[in-house]
Amino acid sequence: VSVRIADARDFSAANASPYVSIRCGTRDYTTSVKHNTLSPVWNEDFRFTLASGAVLNLVVLNQRRRAGTADGAHEALGFGRVVLDTLQIGDKRKRLNLQLKDARHGQLCLEYCQEWV
């Protein structure tokens, strides 16, 4: 499956430098960091092998360290999941505006389609 992380918007975090962590099955990818913006545009493409029951897990993170944490972990701005097993080869690219969970505000826009590899 081909996945394009297009953009995000409506984050409520101050001073964000967001990036997206993407996981499907055993494959992990990360977008580039977009510095000092609450409306990042990535337009970055990733490919995954599609298995039955495949789920795309997405976490939008802030590269700026969380204040007051000893480990300096990156702040999670929100997360989402997309079930991919309904895709058929040759389906048109689908655009999805995913409302992020565990976020006061925030939406991640992505596109995906099943294709021959």
C-alpha positions, 0 to 999 in steps of 0.5 A, spaced: 500 500 500 502 506 498 501 512 503 502 519 503 502 523 509 500 530 506 499 535 512 496 537 518 492 542 521 489 545 527 494 543 533 493 547 539 501 546 542 505 552 542 512 552 539 511 545 535 516 542 530 511 536 528 513 530 525 509 523 524 511 516 526 508 511 521 507 503 523 504 498 519 505 491 521 513 490 522 515 496 518 516 503 521 517 510 518 518 517 520 516 523 516 521 529 516 520 535 522 517 541 520 520 546 524 515 552 528 509 550 525 502 548 527 500 547 520 505 542 517 505 540 510 509 534 508 507 530 502 511 524 503 510 517 500 511 511 504 510 503 502 507 498 506 506 490 504 499 489 505 496 483 510 489 481 512 487 486 517 492 491 516 492 497 521 496 503 519 498 507 526 500 514 526 502 518 531 504 526 530 510 528 535 513 534 537 520 534 536 521 539 542 522 536 548 517 535 553 518 540 559 519 537 566 521 530 563 527 527 565 528 523 559 526 528 554 521 525 550 518 528 544 511 530 546 505 526 542 500 531 539 495 526 537 494 519 534 490 515 529 489 508 526 486 506 519 484 499 517 487 498 510 484 491 509 478 494 505 483 496 499 483 493 492 488 493 487 486 499 482 482 503 487 483 510 486 487 514 491 483 515 497 484 522 501 482 521 509 482 527 514 483 523 520 481 527 527 487 525 532 485 522 538 488 524 545 489 531 542 485 538 544 485 539 536 488 537 530 487 533 524 492 529 519 491 529 512 493 522 508 492 519 502 492 511 500 491 506 495 493 499 494 498 498 488 502 492 485 509 492 487 
